[in-house]
Amino acid sequence: GQSPEGPPKFEEVLSWWRDTGGQLVNCDHIIEHCDLHQLPIDHTPRTQVRRLGANSLATKIIGSPDIDRLHQEMDKAIPEDSRRVTEAYMTAQNGTPLISCESMRGKLTSEDTLRLDYDRLLLPVVNERGERLVLNYSKEVAAL
């Protein structure tokens, strides 16, 4: 039972991933809710965002699927947070799906402080060009 309106469940994303062997195929419903990251290259401390989903959590937070804007926000992260995130992506790219609950605290603008708890699923995927990427599917934890 896929519900095309709402975001997919983590189980749906995982079973799609298993069914496709991590290939980015038959994933139109899923990919719009996900971001694709490339592992850091040339000793840069953070991942490179390759694609932002129209309905992904990152897009919702920054207000549009603007990769440059997201990179700017990522560059403001505390170095140990940045390293922890990057290590999680590296673990995922080595073949281990990772589900975690994350907390984000930060200033979006001078008036707005962001406080967000979200569940994050990281999966190793391969795009149509054969590049190895990590899919990030994050879903806000509903407030109690």
N, C-alpha and C positions, 0 to 999 in steps of 0.2 A: 504493500500500500504506500505508494509515493503520494505526498501531498504537494502538488506543484506550487502552491501559493507560499506556504511558510518555509522557513529554513529547514534543511534536512536534519535528521537526528544523527548523532555521532555514529550509531550503529549502521545507518544507511550509507554514510560516507565510508565506513570501514568495509562494509560488504561490497560496495562498488569498487573500492581499492583492491580487495582480494580478487574479485571477479575479473578485473582488467589487468592484474599483475602490475599495478602502478602506472599503467599507460594513461595519458590524459585523453581518453576516448569515452563517448557516451556519458558525458558529465556536465551537460549544459545546465541542468538544474543545480548541481553541486558547485560548479566552478564560480558561479556568480556570488557565492557566499564565502569564497576562499581567496586567499592571496598566495602567490607563488614567489618563493624566495630562492635566490642562488646563494650558495655558501660564499663566505668572504674570499676574495681573490687578492693576491698581492698584499697580504698582511693587513688588509683593512679590518677594523675591529668588528664590523657589523655585516649582516647579510645585505645583499642587493635585492631590492624588490623588483621582480620582473613583470608582475601583473597584479593589479588590485581588482578584486571582484566588485561589481557594481553594488552588491548588497553585503559586502564583507564588513566586519566590525571596524577595521581600520578606516574604511571609506566612510562609515557612519561617524566615526570620531572626528575625522578631519574635514568632513563635509563634502568631499568629492573624491573620485578615484585619482588623486594627484600623487604620483610616485615621488616627484621631487619634494613635495611638501612632507610626505611621510619620511623620506630620507632625512630631511632637516630635523624632524621631531626625533628620529632615532639617534641622530648625532648629539642631541641634548641629553641623552640618557646617561645615567651614572655608569662609569666604566665597568664596575662589577656586575651591574644589571645587564649591560650590553654583552659582556663576556658570557654570563650565564645563559642568556638567550641564544647566543651563537653556539655554545656547547650543546644546547638542546637540539638545535638544527643539525649539528654535525652527527649527533647520535641518531637522529631520525634518518638522515641521508644514508647512514650505514645500514639501514634496513629495519630499524626498530620503530614501530608506531609509538608515539608518545602522547599520552593524555595527561594534562595537568591543569590545576586550577591556579590561575595567575591573578595578581593584583596589580593594578596600574595606578600610580599616583602621579599627578603632574599638573603643570599649569598650561592651559590651552591658550588663554589670553590673560591680560592683567586682571580681569574680573572673574574669569571662570577657572575654578580648580577642578580637575578631573579626578574622580575617584571611581574606579571601575574594578569589579571582580568578574573574571570571565574564565570559562573552560576553554582550553586550547588543545587541539588535536594537530599533531605534526605527522605528516606521512611522506615517505620518499616517493617521488613520481618521476616519470620521464616524459618529456614533451615530444611533439611530432618531429622535432629535429634531433631527437636522441639526447638532449641535454638533461642531466640529472638535476632536479630541483626539489625543493621541499614545499609541500602544500601545507598552508596554515589555515585551519578552520577554527575560528574562535567564536564562541557564543557567550553573550552576556549572561551572567548568573542572575536569574530573576530575584528581585528584592523580596524578602520574606514579608 
